[in-house]
Amino acid sequence: MCVPLGIDYTISNKLQGQNTFEGHGLHDLDTGKANPYQEVICIMGETLEPLDDDGIIPCFGFGDRVVKDQGIFPLKKEVPLSLLQCTGILAFTLINYI
């Protein structure tokens, strides 16, 4: 099974972080501690890695200023979007953003 991970880059991360992450955006890297996304990604990665065929979990983003709600983008350029043609709940979720 191929298990990709989708990360939300919509403006709601900034707004929610103002209320829940000491006024910082949820993706903020300058707080001196892991942000909420880093914490969840580590937990999900440790949980999902054994279920993935090759132990590599491709990560994609959506909702940024470029693709908005019309597409996705790989977090590492060398990961082709064709990896989305795999099974699993996360893959289904990501395919709906293409």
Buried (B, 14 or more C-beta within 10 A) or exposed (E): EBBBBBBEBBEEBBEBBEEEBEEBBBBBEEEEEEBBBEEBBEEBBEEBEEEBEEEEBBBBBBBBEEBEEEBBBBEEEEBEBEBBEBEBEBBEEBBEBE
